[in-house]
């Protein structure tokens, strides 16, 4: 059975793709994006399999 670790990161309005690409290179997979509570962008929820 796979075990997962999770990561939550802010996505600024001006560079969301760059942030997602950076974490994707580290093995993180995007699960969901939601609006940030303060209205300054979004929040990305990510996961990757534990080594």
C-alpha positions as CSV (number, residue, x, y, z in Angstrom):
1,X,0.0,0.0,0.0
2,X,1.3,3.5,-0.9
3,X,1.9,6.1,1.8
4,X,1.6,9.8,1.0
5,X,2.9,13.0,2.3
6,X,1.1,16.3,1.8
7,X,2.1,19.9,1.2
8,X,0.1,23.1,1.1
9,X,1.5,26.2,-0.6
10,X,0.3,29.7,-1.5
11,X,0.0,30.5,-5.3
12,X,0.6,34.2,-5.9
13,X,-1.5,35.9,-8.5
14,X,1.5,36.8,-10.7
15,X,3.3,33.4,-10.8
16,X,1.1,30.4,-10.1
17,X,2.5,28.4,-13.0
18,X,6.1,28.9,-11.9
19,X,5.3,27.8,-8.4
20,X,3.4,24.7,-9.6
21,X,6.2,23.8,-12.0
22,X,8.9,24.2,-9.3
23,X,7.1,21.8,-6.9
24,X,6.2,19.4,-9.8
25,X,9.9,19.0,-10.5
26,X,10.3,18.0,-6.8
27,X,7.8,15.2,-7.3
28,X,4.7,16.9,-5.9
29,X,1.4,16.3,-7.7
30,X,-1.4,18.9,-7.6
31,X,-4.6,17.7,-5.8
32,X,-6.7,20.8,-5.6
33,X,-6.5,24.6,-5.8
34,X,-8.8,26.8,-3.7
35,X,-9.0,30.6,-3.3
36,X,-6.8,32.1,-0.6
37,X,-8.7,33.2,2.4
38,X,-7.3,36.7,2.2
39,X,-8.1,37.1,-1.5
40,X,-4.5,37.5,-2.7
41,X,-4.3,34.4,-4.9
42,X,-4.9,30.8,-4.3
43,X,-3.7,27.9,-2.2
44,X,-2.5,24.6,-3.8
45,X,-2.8,21.2,-2.0
46,X,-0.2,18.8,-3.2
47,X,0.9,15.2,-2.5
48,X,3.7,12.8,-3.3
49,X,4.4,9.2,-2.5
50,X,6.7,8.7,0.5
51,X,10.1,7.1,-0.3
